[in-house]
Amino acid sequence: MPNLRGEHYDDGEHYDDGEHYDDGERETVGRGLSRVRAAADWIENAVTRGEVDLDEQLEKLLKGSGEYAMGRGVPAHVHAEAILSALLEARPAGLTIGQLMSATERTRAQVHTGLAHLRKVAAAKGLPPVTWDKRWGYRMLDDAPEVWIGYERAFFEAVHHRVENFIAGTLLPHQKKTPNDPYIRTVMAQMCAIESTLQLLASPE
């Protein structure tokens, strides 16, 4: 399995005065970030899906108990390696977030952290792209351009709708109020071009 560890992880983060974080400080920051990510993910699910019950893993993480009382500062590449192994073992099928949590024994927030890192390094490691769809969940398939294109078009479509709504709801009212402002005229011209490009990319050939 490819090594996903970043080359400069051991260099550590640095303060402006050149002093570096020690292991204890990095562990403390990691614990706090894990809790914030988990809480943010729970809030998103509560708002978008109405899921307000805490799952067992999230409850343990927020309380700092059980297996999550230690090791919460694990770097992203470690989560990514576990997720990569699970996805490769599952293919050609895919795995949902819940299945990835079960297969890797990680929290929802840690799975999302690992997926983000895996996507970041996939090209450099010669891996196929990570895709997602409602039927299969997350997959990493070799030689599947139709799957990759489908995911990419779905992404372009989602971004296109966001840009379209931003233009209609924010930029256009701004322009109506200050039609001669060079700034908003430039922004509108550029954003309308971006919106048209995204629409084209999202459309089947």
FENWO-V701128 format. One record per helix or strand of 3 or more residues. SS is the DSSP state (alpha for helix, beta for strand). FROM is the first residue (numbers start at 0). LEN is the number of residues. If there is no record, write none. Layout:
# FENWO-V701128
ss->SS from->FROM len->LEN
ss->SS from->FROM len->LEN
This chain:
# FENWO-V701128
ss->alpha from->8 len->3
ss->alpha from->22 len->27
ss->alpha from->55 len->8
ss->alpha from->65 len->4
ss->alpha from->75 len->15
ss->alpha from->96 len->8
ss->alpha from->107 len->14
ss->beta from->130 len->3
ss->beta from->136 len->3
ss->alpha from->144 len->33
ss->alpha from->181 len->21
